[in-house]
């Protein structure tokens, strides 16, 4: 069985815009790292909804990333974050 190669598109560094940089930092990083940093931030600030674990309750910095939404699902978060990166 051939070992699965990581998708090159995921490994290619992307550049966070100013809004997203406030959360994950301003240097280019692969999407996988970006998602990891985002989750680190969410956990550190206790922003995962206690009852509905798939919901993220935004603080001021994340609200800017989420286009002003107070709460988004994990899946919606990925889509919204994509709008804040340049490849």
N, C-alpha and C positions, 0 to 999 in steps of 0.2 A: 504494500500500500504506500503510495507516494505521500510524503509529508506535504500538507497544505501550505502553500506559500501565502504570506500575508498580502492582502490586496494593496498594490502599489499606491493606489489613489488614497487609501486611508493613511499610508505611511508618509505621504508627501506633506511637508510642513505647510500650514496655512497661516495667514496673517490675521490675527484678531483686529477688529476696528477699535476705536477709542472706547466705545461703550462696553464691549466685551473685555477689553484689556483691563478695565477696572476690576474685573472678577478674576481673570486667569493670567494676567500679566501681558506685556506688550510684545514679547518676542515670538517669532513664528514657531509653531509646534505642530506635530502631526495631529490629526483629528482624534486619534485614540488618546493621546496625552491631554488634549484640550478637554475631552469628555471626562477624563480622570480628574483633572484640576477642578472642573465644574462641580463634580460630585464631592470632592474634598471640601470645597467652599460650602456647598449645601449642607453637608454633615457637620462641618465646623460651626456653622451658624444655626443649626437645628431647623432647617427650612423644609424638611420633608414632612408632609402632613402626618400627624400622629395616627389618625383614624384611617385615612385613605393613603396608603404608602406610595401609590403611583402619582400622587399629586405633589407638586412643589409649590410652596407658599413663598412668593418673592419678597425680598427685602428691597430697599431703594435701588441698590446696584443691579439686582436681577430684574427688577421691574422695568428698568431701562432696556435690558436685553430682551425681555419678553414683550416689548412694545406697549408697556403700560398695564399689562395684565397682572392682577394680584396673585392668581393661581393658575398653573398650567399642568397638564399631564406630562409624564416623562417623555412620551412620544412627541407631543407638541413642542416640548422644550428643544429636542434635537432639531426639529424643523426651524424653529425661531432662531436658534444659535447659528444655523447655516447661513442665515441672512447677514450675519456679522463677521464673516470671514472672507478673505480674498485668497484664492489659491495662487 
